Amino acid sequence: MPAEPAAPPAVVEGDRAARTARRVVTVLALAAVLPALYLPGRAHDFFDLKIYMRAMHWWAAGHPLYDYVQPDRVQGALYFTYPPFAALLLRPFAALPLGATVAVFTALTLVGIVVTTRWLVDPVITRHGLPRLFTLTVAVLLVLAVESTRETITFGQINMLLVVLILADLLIAVPRARRWAGVGVGLAAALKLFPAIFIGYLLVGRRWRAAALASLTAVTATLLAAAVTPRDSWRFWTHELWATDRVGRTDYTGNQSLFGLLSRFTAPEPPPRPLWLLLALLAAGYGLWRAGRAARAGDALTGLTLTGLVGALISPITWTHHIYWFIPAVVVLVDAGLCADPTTRAGRRQRARRYALAAATTVVIGYGVVSFLDWGVAPTHTDDPAEFLLRNAYVLLALALLPTLPIRPDQPAPVDHGVAGPPVRTP
């Protein structure tokens, strides 16, 4: 058969111009939505960052760090709850004007969003030949739109610092067997307790050296803080660590953990501890089992995502700004959908299911559970089915993703920009 004639240059140029126009419109439309999501009525005026700085001034004046408290209309009373090592890093900011501190935190968070989003989507772009600049720009705008990011920025939280440390470790250092693999997770665990779950991920993934180095780093940073501030360190690790009432009301909608879900059933009474422990053990056992399978199959992103979701579920208090881990879940689902074979009925169904779950996850985390539903002080019960779904959306979504997030064998590590050495395949 004769070959089909090539399209005229004018047609090719017209198609390219139309494609460029569609991409520009898409980017502008997403960018136009962001101001509505960050309106003053939806923002928090750097509320948490102000608590940090007031606590640092209180501490600098010679008072015990963990005596600092301020009233709150929703939570009743708020304290400084981070480990002493985090306080050492925050202390120098007390010497700056508050506006400068806000600017530094916001700028670092935005840089962290761009860097970590690139780490997540670069392998997908390369694998499927997607337009790099357009795909990365859309991905960054979508990350900026989700509730966990909005809450992190407008509360002035340190979550993106933790995410950068964890992803740099688990997506780059560990798969490439770097000598410093484990240090990022260890530092993150010393700054905030939640990231310690990723030491468990290293263990189930049989990364013994990285797990040991992460543990050693966390202990070393903690002992350094104890040497600088022994009394506050002793008080934190022997008392304040176990006082969950210092963090806030467990039945508040913003607490999207299993304990929060149970608390909304039993409020104003606390939920039965044995029931919570049973559910937490089941979620941790199953989620880390799947995370270990993913790590050993070479799919670091799915493994660490499952681990992050497990941590969110089993922590007594998991505020919405803690749950970054839905973002990499969407990346995994989209990538797995693109990998499904569109030439077979089974492949098309698989692709449709994964795209549908990715879209549903994006809608839920974009709308959120507190941003547009200001529950104020948590009501005493969650009786209505619709209210139950809304007030526990993240918990239910995390539970749904534990068994359904696909494991993609033999995934390459992200490009380690500026660091020499070939990637090392996960055994």
N, C-alpha and C positions, 0 to 999 in steps of 0.2 A: 504494500500500500504506500502511496506517496506520503511524504511527511507533510504535516499540517504547516501552513505558512506561518511565519513568525508574526506576532502582533506588530503593527506599525509603531514607530517610536512615540508618536503623539499619544497613542492609546496607553502605552507603558507609562509615559510621563503623567498622563491623566490618572491612571490607577494609583501611581505613587503619591500624587498630590492629594487624591481623595483619602488614601490611607493615612497620610500625615495629618490631614484635617480632622479625621475621626479621632486620632490619638490626642491631638491638641484639645479637642472638645471634651474628651474623656478626662484628661488631666484637669482642665479648668473646671469641669463640673464637680469633680471630687474636691478640688481646692475650695470651691465656693461653698461646699457643705460644712467645711471645718469651722468657720467662724460661728455658725449656729450652734455647733456642739460645744464651743468654748465661751459662750456668752456669759456675762457676769452672773446671771441667775443660775447657771449650771456649774460654775467654777467654785473654787474653795478658798481663793485669796491666799494660797500658800500656807494654809492653816497648820499643817504638820511641821513644816519648816520653821514657822514662828515658835512652835512649842520647843523644837530642838534648840533654837537660839536662846529662848528664854531660860531653858534648862542649863545651857552652857554659861550664861551670865550668872545664874544662881550658883552654879558650881564654882565659877571663877571667883565669886565673892566669898568662898570658903564654906559654903553649906554642903551637906551630903547630897550627892547627885540624885539619889533615888528618893529623896524627900520632896523633890519638886512636884507640885501638883497644881492644876488649874481646873476650875469648874467648866462643865460642858452641858448644854441643854439636852443633848441626846444621851450621852454616855454617863453623865453624872459627874465624873472626875477623870481627868487625864493626867498621866505621869510620863516621865521619860522611861522607856522600856527596853531600849537597845542595850546590848552587852557593852562592857567598859571599853573594849577595843574600838567600837564604833564611836564612842564618846571622845576618845583620843583624837580620832580623825576629824570630828566635828568641832572640837574645841577651838582651833585656830580661826574658824569662821566667825566666832564671837567678837573678834577684833575688827571685823569689817562692818560697814553700814549694812543694814538689812537689805536695801535695794541691790547692793553689789552681790550679796550672798544669793539673793533670788536670781539675779542675772547669771551667776556662775552655775548654779544648780540647773537652771532651765537650759542654758547652752550645752552643758555636759550631757543632759538628758537627750536633747535633740541630736547631738553627735552620736550618742550611743544608739539611738533609734536607727539612724542611717547606717551605721557600721553593722549592727546586728542584723538588720533587714537584708543588707547585702550578703552577709554570710548565709542567710537562710535561702535566698532566692537565686544566688549565682549558680549553684549546681543545677537548678531547674532550668534556668535560662540556657545554660550550656548544653544540657542534655536534650532539650527540645528545640533548640535553635530559635528562641524567642528574641524579640528586639530588646536589647539590653537596657538602654536608657529609659525607654517607655515602660518596660516591665518593672524596673527598679523604682521609678518615680511613682507609678500606681501603687506598688507595694508599700512604699513609705507613707503615702497619703492614707492608705487604708489602715496602716498601723497607728498613725496619728489619730484616726477617727474612732478607734475602739475605746471602750470605757476604761480598761485598765491603764491605757496610756494617758487618757484625759485626766484620770484621777491622780496618776503619778505626777504629771506636770503641774496641775493646779493645786495639789496638796503640798508640792515641794518634797516628794519622797525620793529615796535613794535607790529605788528598785532597779533602774536601768544600769547602775553601777554593778549591782549583783548579777544582772543578766549578762553584761559584757564579760565579767569574770568567768561565769559558768560556761557560756557559749565558746569563749576563746579556749577554754580548757577542754571541753567535751567534743567540740566540733573540729578543733585544729590540733591542740597539743596531744590529746590522748590518741586519736586515730593515727597521728604521725609519730607516735612514740617519742615525743620530745622529752628531754631530761627534766624539764620543769612541769610535765604533765601532773596535774593534781594540785598545783599551787593555787590556781584560780579558785577552784572549789573550796579549798581550805580557807583562803582569805574571805570568801563570801560567807562561809559558815561562822567565821569569827566575828564578822560584822553583823550578822543576823542569823538566828537559829534555823530558819526554814531551809537554807541551802544545804544543811547537813544531810538531807535526804539523798543528795547526789553522791555522797560517799557510799551509801548503800547501793546506788546504781553502779558505781565502779566495782563494787564487790560482786554483785550478781553478774556483771559483765566480765568477771575474772581479770580485771585490771588491777592486780594485786599491788604492784609498785606504785601506781597512781593513787590508789586508795590509801596506801600507807603514807605517801607524801602529803596527800590532802589532810589526813588526820594529824600528821606532824606539824603542818603549817598552821592548822587551826589551833592546836595546843600551844605552839610557840607564840602566836599572836596573842592568845589569851593570857599566857604567862607574862608576856611583855606588858600587857595592860595591868596585870596584877602587881608587877614590880613598880609601876608608876603610881597606881592608885589602889593600894592593897585593901583598904577598908571598903571602898565601894565595890571592888571586885568580889570580896568575900560575901558582902551583903547580896549582890546580884545572884551569885551562883548557889547560895545556900537558902535564899528566901524569895527574892523578887522573881526569879525565873519561874517559880511554881505558882505565883499569885496571878492567875488569869484575870481576876477582877480588875487588875490595874490596867489592862489593855482596853477594856470596854465591855459593853453589854454583849453577851454571847448570842442573845436572841434578836439582835438588830439585823435588819435585812442585809446590810453590808457585809456581814460575816457569812461567807459562802463556803462553809465547811460542813462535814457531816454533823459535827457537834452543834453548829449553828442551826442546821435543819431540825435536829432533835429538840434544840432549845425552843424553837418556834412552835413546836407541838406542846411542850410542857410548861411554857412560861405562865406565870412568874416563877415556878419551881424549876430547878435545874434538871436536866435529863438524867436518867439512870446511867451511872458511869460504866457498869458492866456491859450494857447494851452498846454504848458508844465504843468501848474498847473492842467488842466483838466485831462491829461493823468496820472499825478502823483497821483491825488486823486482817479481815477479809479483803478489804480494798488494797491494803499495802501488799499482802501476799500475792494476790492475783496480778496487781499492776506491776509490781517489781519482777514477777515471773515473766510477764510479757516483755518488760523492759530489758531483762537479761537476754531473752531470746532475740530481741531486735539488735542488741549490742553485739551478740555473738554472730549474728547474720551479717554484720557490717553496716547496719542502719542506725548510726549514732543519733540522728535527728529524731527518729521515732522513739528510740530508747530514752533519750533525755526528756522528750515531751511527755511520755507516759509517766516518768518519774516525777516531773513537775506537777502533773495532775494528781498523782498519788499524794504528794506533799500537801497540796491544797486541800484535798479531802480529809486527811487524817490530822492536820493541825487543829487544835481547839479553836483558834481564831484565824480566819483567812479573809482579810479584807479584799474588796474587789480589785484594788490596785496591785495586789500580790499575784493575781492570776494572769501573768503574761503568757502562760503556756498554751492557751488556746490559739495564739498566733502561729507558732510553729506547727500546731495541729492542722490548721488550714493549709499551710504550705505542703505538708505531707499528703493531705487528701487531694489537693489539686494536682500535685506531681503524680500520685498514684492513678488519678483519673486520666491524665495525659498518657500514662504508660499502658493503659488498658487497650486491648486490640479492638479497634472500631470495625473490623471486617467480620467479626463474629457476633452472634446474638448475645452470648454470654459476656463478651467484652464490652458491648454497648451497654448492657444492663449494669455491669460493674462500674463503668465510667459514669453512668447516670446516677447511681447510688452515691458514689464518692463526691461527685459535683454537688449533689443535693445536700449531703451532710456538710460539705465545706460552705455552701451558701447559707444553710441554716445556722451553722456556728458563727459565721460572719454577722448575720442579722442579730443574733442573740447578744454577742459581745459588743456590737455597735450600738444597739439600743441600750443594753445594760440592765442592771437590776436596781440601781439607785438614782441614776442621773435624771431620768424622766419620771420616776415614781418616788417622790419624796415621802417616805413612810414616816419620817420623824421618829419619835419614840416607838419602839416595836410594840404592836398590839399583843394581847395576852395569848391568843391562839391563832393557828392557821387552819381554819375549818373549811373555807370555801375552796373547791378544787382549782378554780382559775387563780385564786390568790396564792395557793400552794405552788402552782407552776411558776408564777411570776417571781415569788419571793425566794424560790430555791432554784432558779433557772441554771445558774452556774454549777451547782452541785449535781443536778440531774444531767446536765450536758457532760460534765466530767465523767460521771458514771457510765454514760452512753459511749464515750470515746474509749474508755479502757479496753473493752472487747472489740471495738470496731476499727480502731486506728490501724491502717495496714502496715505491715512490715515489708520493706522493700530491700531484698538481698543485695549485697555488694554495692552499697552506695559509696561513691568517692567522697573524701573529705573536701570541704570548701577550699578554694584557692587560698593558700597562706601567703598573702601579698607581702613581699619584702623579706620573706624568710626562706632560705635555700633548703633544698632537700626534697626527695621524692616522697609521695604519700606512702604510708605503710598500711597495707590491707589488714583489717581486723581478722584475726584467726577465728 
